[in-house]
Amino acid sequence: MSLRVAMLSVHTCPLAALGGKETGGMNVYVRELARELARMRVAADIFTRSQNPSIPRVSAIGDGVRVVHLPAGPEAPMARERVHDHLDEFVDGVEEFRADHGLDYDLIHAHYWLSGAVGLTLRERWGVPLVQMFHTLGRLKNDATRNGAEHEPALRIAEESRIVGAADRIVAATVVERAHLAGHYGADPTRIAVIPCGVDTELFTPGDPAAARAALGLDDRPRLLYVGRIAPIKGLETLLDGMARLRAGGRRVHLCIVGGDADEPLNGHEGELRAQLGRLDLGDTVTFVGAQPQERLRTWYVAADASVLPSYYESFGMVALEAMACGSPVIASRVGGLQTTVRDRVTGVLVPDHDAAALADALGRLLDDPDLRWRLGREGVRWAAQHRWPCVAEAVCREYAALRPVAHVHLAAHRCQ
């Protein structure tokens, strides 16, 4: 390996099962980016906070890629703002691992604001550049949430502002995120690289919808799919209201909700959604499927007539890219990064957020038009092919090389065609 990166993912482990309260697109991003970087002879140690004392401290997930679980406070799930109280312990753990293994890192790549705070401390100690990717931004989340749910604390906003002002390079997933960083945090646009997120086009591929439905034991009703965390910011209340409107219009349609944390009590947000189902009398129209492994997600995407992202805020929307790679047309809110991830009326349809009537209308028109679904699905596959992980990793590698010009990296031009 010609370059060694300390990758920080403090609050969530890239090996964690998807769909839970703390797991989603960032987990996939960190894991797949590190694996692809290793193919370019860039070694990565991914440091994350241990949430279970019984798991191995170090797990290899490919040649040149290790996940290192470090104690920082109680080894159990913890609110993110409480994790901040234990970042000094996390920094000490990274330092101890580095010293014990006789390593020197060429640069630091931090993911999310908690990791950025750790990255700033390590940068001062090591004298190496810090690359930062936020994935989501606290100010944007607060602006998008109307009822105060999931309100981000002032601590997060302050830390994000500090990191924006100090990081050597910031990676934004879209031009929209770059504009938000400049407008809401005063970031210097010349220090921001726009690199879209990726998708595994070998895993997520088109297929036979009838065979996929048979494999999942689904009936022949028109099928809508939601994939993601069960959280207020994801807009599921609006989607359920939209489902009620579809049914009131006489439509025979079913929604599958993939996601949710087995450890999350049903008196949380999922409990609120189930209560809403009862009030709307949608018990036979909506099914909570629970979290699914990525390998099985492809079957769900292929089985669906359309995938729905009713979010109030998304920095990118990796679920949309996965759905498009499988040929599933996407209906999404016109917010954040979804405005560029989904090409309106080309790979999917964008609708106003918080607007159940507009969402129901768009879903109805799509369900009524098989030719439109086919065209959007075909274009989605072509669009997703431009976002393969080798292309993402190559762009990231170029940023590394710009910060550490003495380092030689092996770009994967032959893999990114």
Number of C-alpha atoms within 10 A of each C-alpha: 15 12 24 21 20 22 26 29 25 28 25 22 25 22 14 13 17 26 22 20 16 19 22 21 19 23 19 23 20 20 19 20 20 27 23 21 27 21 19 21 18 24 25 27 23 26 28 23 26 25 20 14 13 8 10 11 13 14 15 12 13 16 13 18 22 20 25 22 25 23 20 23 19 14 15 12 14 13 9 17 15 10 18 21 12 15 20 14 14 25 18 15 19 21 15 12 14 15 11 9 8 8 11 14 18 20 23 27 24 28 26 20 30 23 26 29 21 22 28 21 13 21 16 11 10 14 11 18 22 25 24 29 22 24 19 20 22 20 19 20 18 18 12 20 18 12 9 11 12 12 16 18 13 12 12 18 17 14 16 23 17 16 25 25 13 15 21 17 22 27 22 26 25 22 18 19 24 22 16 19 24 16 12 13 19 13 21 15 14 10 14 25 19 18 18 23 25 25 28 18 19 9 15 25 20 21 16 10 17 15 13 18 18 12 12 13 9 13 11 11 13 16 21 25 24 26 27 24 25 24 20 19 21 21 21 24 21 20 23 23 20 22 28 21 19 19 15 10 11 9 15 12 18 21 25 19 20 21 23 24 19 12 8 14 10 13 11 11 18 20 13 14 19 19 14 16 20 11 10 14 12 19 13 10 18 19 15 14 14 19 20 16 10 13 10 12 19 20 22 26 30 27 28 26 23 27 29 27 26 29 27 25 26 25 23 26 23 23 21 27 30 25 31 33 32 27 30 36 33 33 25 27 27 22 21 23 22 25 22 17 24 26 17 18 15 17 30 27 22 23 21 16 20 20 16 22 19 15 27 23 15 18 22 18 12 21 19 12 10 12 11 18 21 16 16 25 26 20 21 27 24 14 19 25 21 16 20 22 25 26 26 22 26 23 17 20 21 15 17 25 14 12 18 15 11 10 15 16 19 18 21 18 10 8 12 16 10
